[in-house]
Each structure stands twice: as C-alpha cells, then as structure tokens.
C-alpha cells in the first residue's frame, strides 16, 4: 500500500471501529439493565446466569437493529425518506453485525460455563444437547451458526464467493424469526419482557412486509448521446 493510501484507509477504518465499540457498549448496558430488572438477584451464584441473560438480550436488541437497518437498505421507501446516508448505513450495518456476533459469543460463554444454567459447552455448541429446554436452546444454537454463515459470506463477498453471498444473506429474516422463538421459549423472564418481544417483532415484520409489498419507485435516468438528451424510466429492483 502506498504512503498516501495508508492514512486514508486509517481514517475510513476509525469511524467503523468507533461505531462498533459504541454499539457494543450501549447494547451491553441495555441488555444487562433489562436482565437486572427482569430477574431479581437472590444470591451471587446467579451472577454468571444474569450476565449471560443480559448479553443474550443485548444480542437480541443488536440483531433487531441489524435486521431493521438491513431491510431499510433495500426498502423502496428509502428513496422517499433519506434517514441516513447510504455509506453511513452500510458502516453501521457492519458494526451492528460485529457487535451482535460478539454479544452472542459472550452469551454462549457465560451460560455454557455456568452449571446453574444447565446448558454446558456441548449444549451451547451442538443443537439438541442441552438439558435445559432442549428445543428452544437448539433453535438458538442453530441460529448462531447460521449467523456466522451469513456474516462470513458477506465479509468475503466480492472476494472469494462473489455474488453467491446474496442468497445466503436472505437467511437473515428466518434467522431473526428463529432467534425470536428462542428468546421467547428459552427465557425464564419472557412474561416480563412480553412488550419488548411484541414491539420488536412487530417492527421487523412491518418493515419486511412493506419491503416486499410496497411499490418500487420509478427512477428517471438522463443520458446524452450525440448531443441529444435521452430520458429512460428505470424501476429500481431491490434484493430480497
């Protein structure tokens, strides 16, 4: 890399790293606060479980924001309401993806190392091997590996896998649905967090439905050929 490009690359990288750090800190604080309010601390031995639950809720909030932003990036209404610049949205999307993966890893590590949780390392990494609520935990494990697949192929998109990352990226919506069911069925505090789940699920569902049902805007392109100005109407096509 030339000396001129190095400082420029550093300037571009710093906002993404800072955004990821801010998202991670805020999501962790929100998740821990929600778990603290939802689950009374009886003894100190429950602390690893509370941390694991807090990180799980933080990961769910980060994933919800990630999915909403991802849908909005391809939503027809994005041309009508420019809520955020495309470059900023893409950087935030990448930062949210990194924060979500890190929070999930913390969630897994906390619960797997806590004997009170009844999950264990094997149950946390292999579907169907947890003694605690086997099916809901298995859904969470499957969603985690699917998240890694989506994030990995997106990171390598254009380099090793080319456009093949896009069909894999469409798994994001089913992954969110799986995580939603996992959170509702695996959490012991679901009753207290009912409004959180209903609101987040409704927002994602509304965005997803309008993304596919809303009319695509007609864009007009202008081209000059041999001194003549030609106009062509193009209907934008968004990826699912």
Order of alpha helices (4+ residues) and beta strands (2+ residues): alpha-alpha-alpha-alpha-alpha-alpha-alpha-alpha-beta-beta
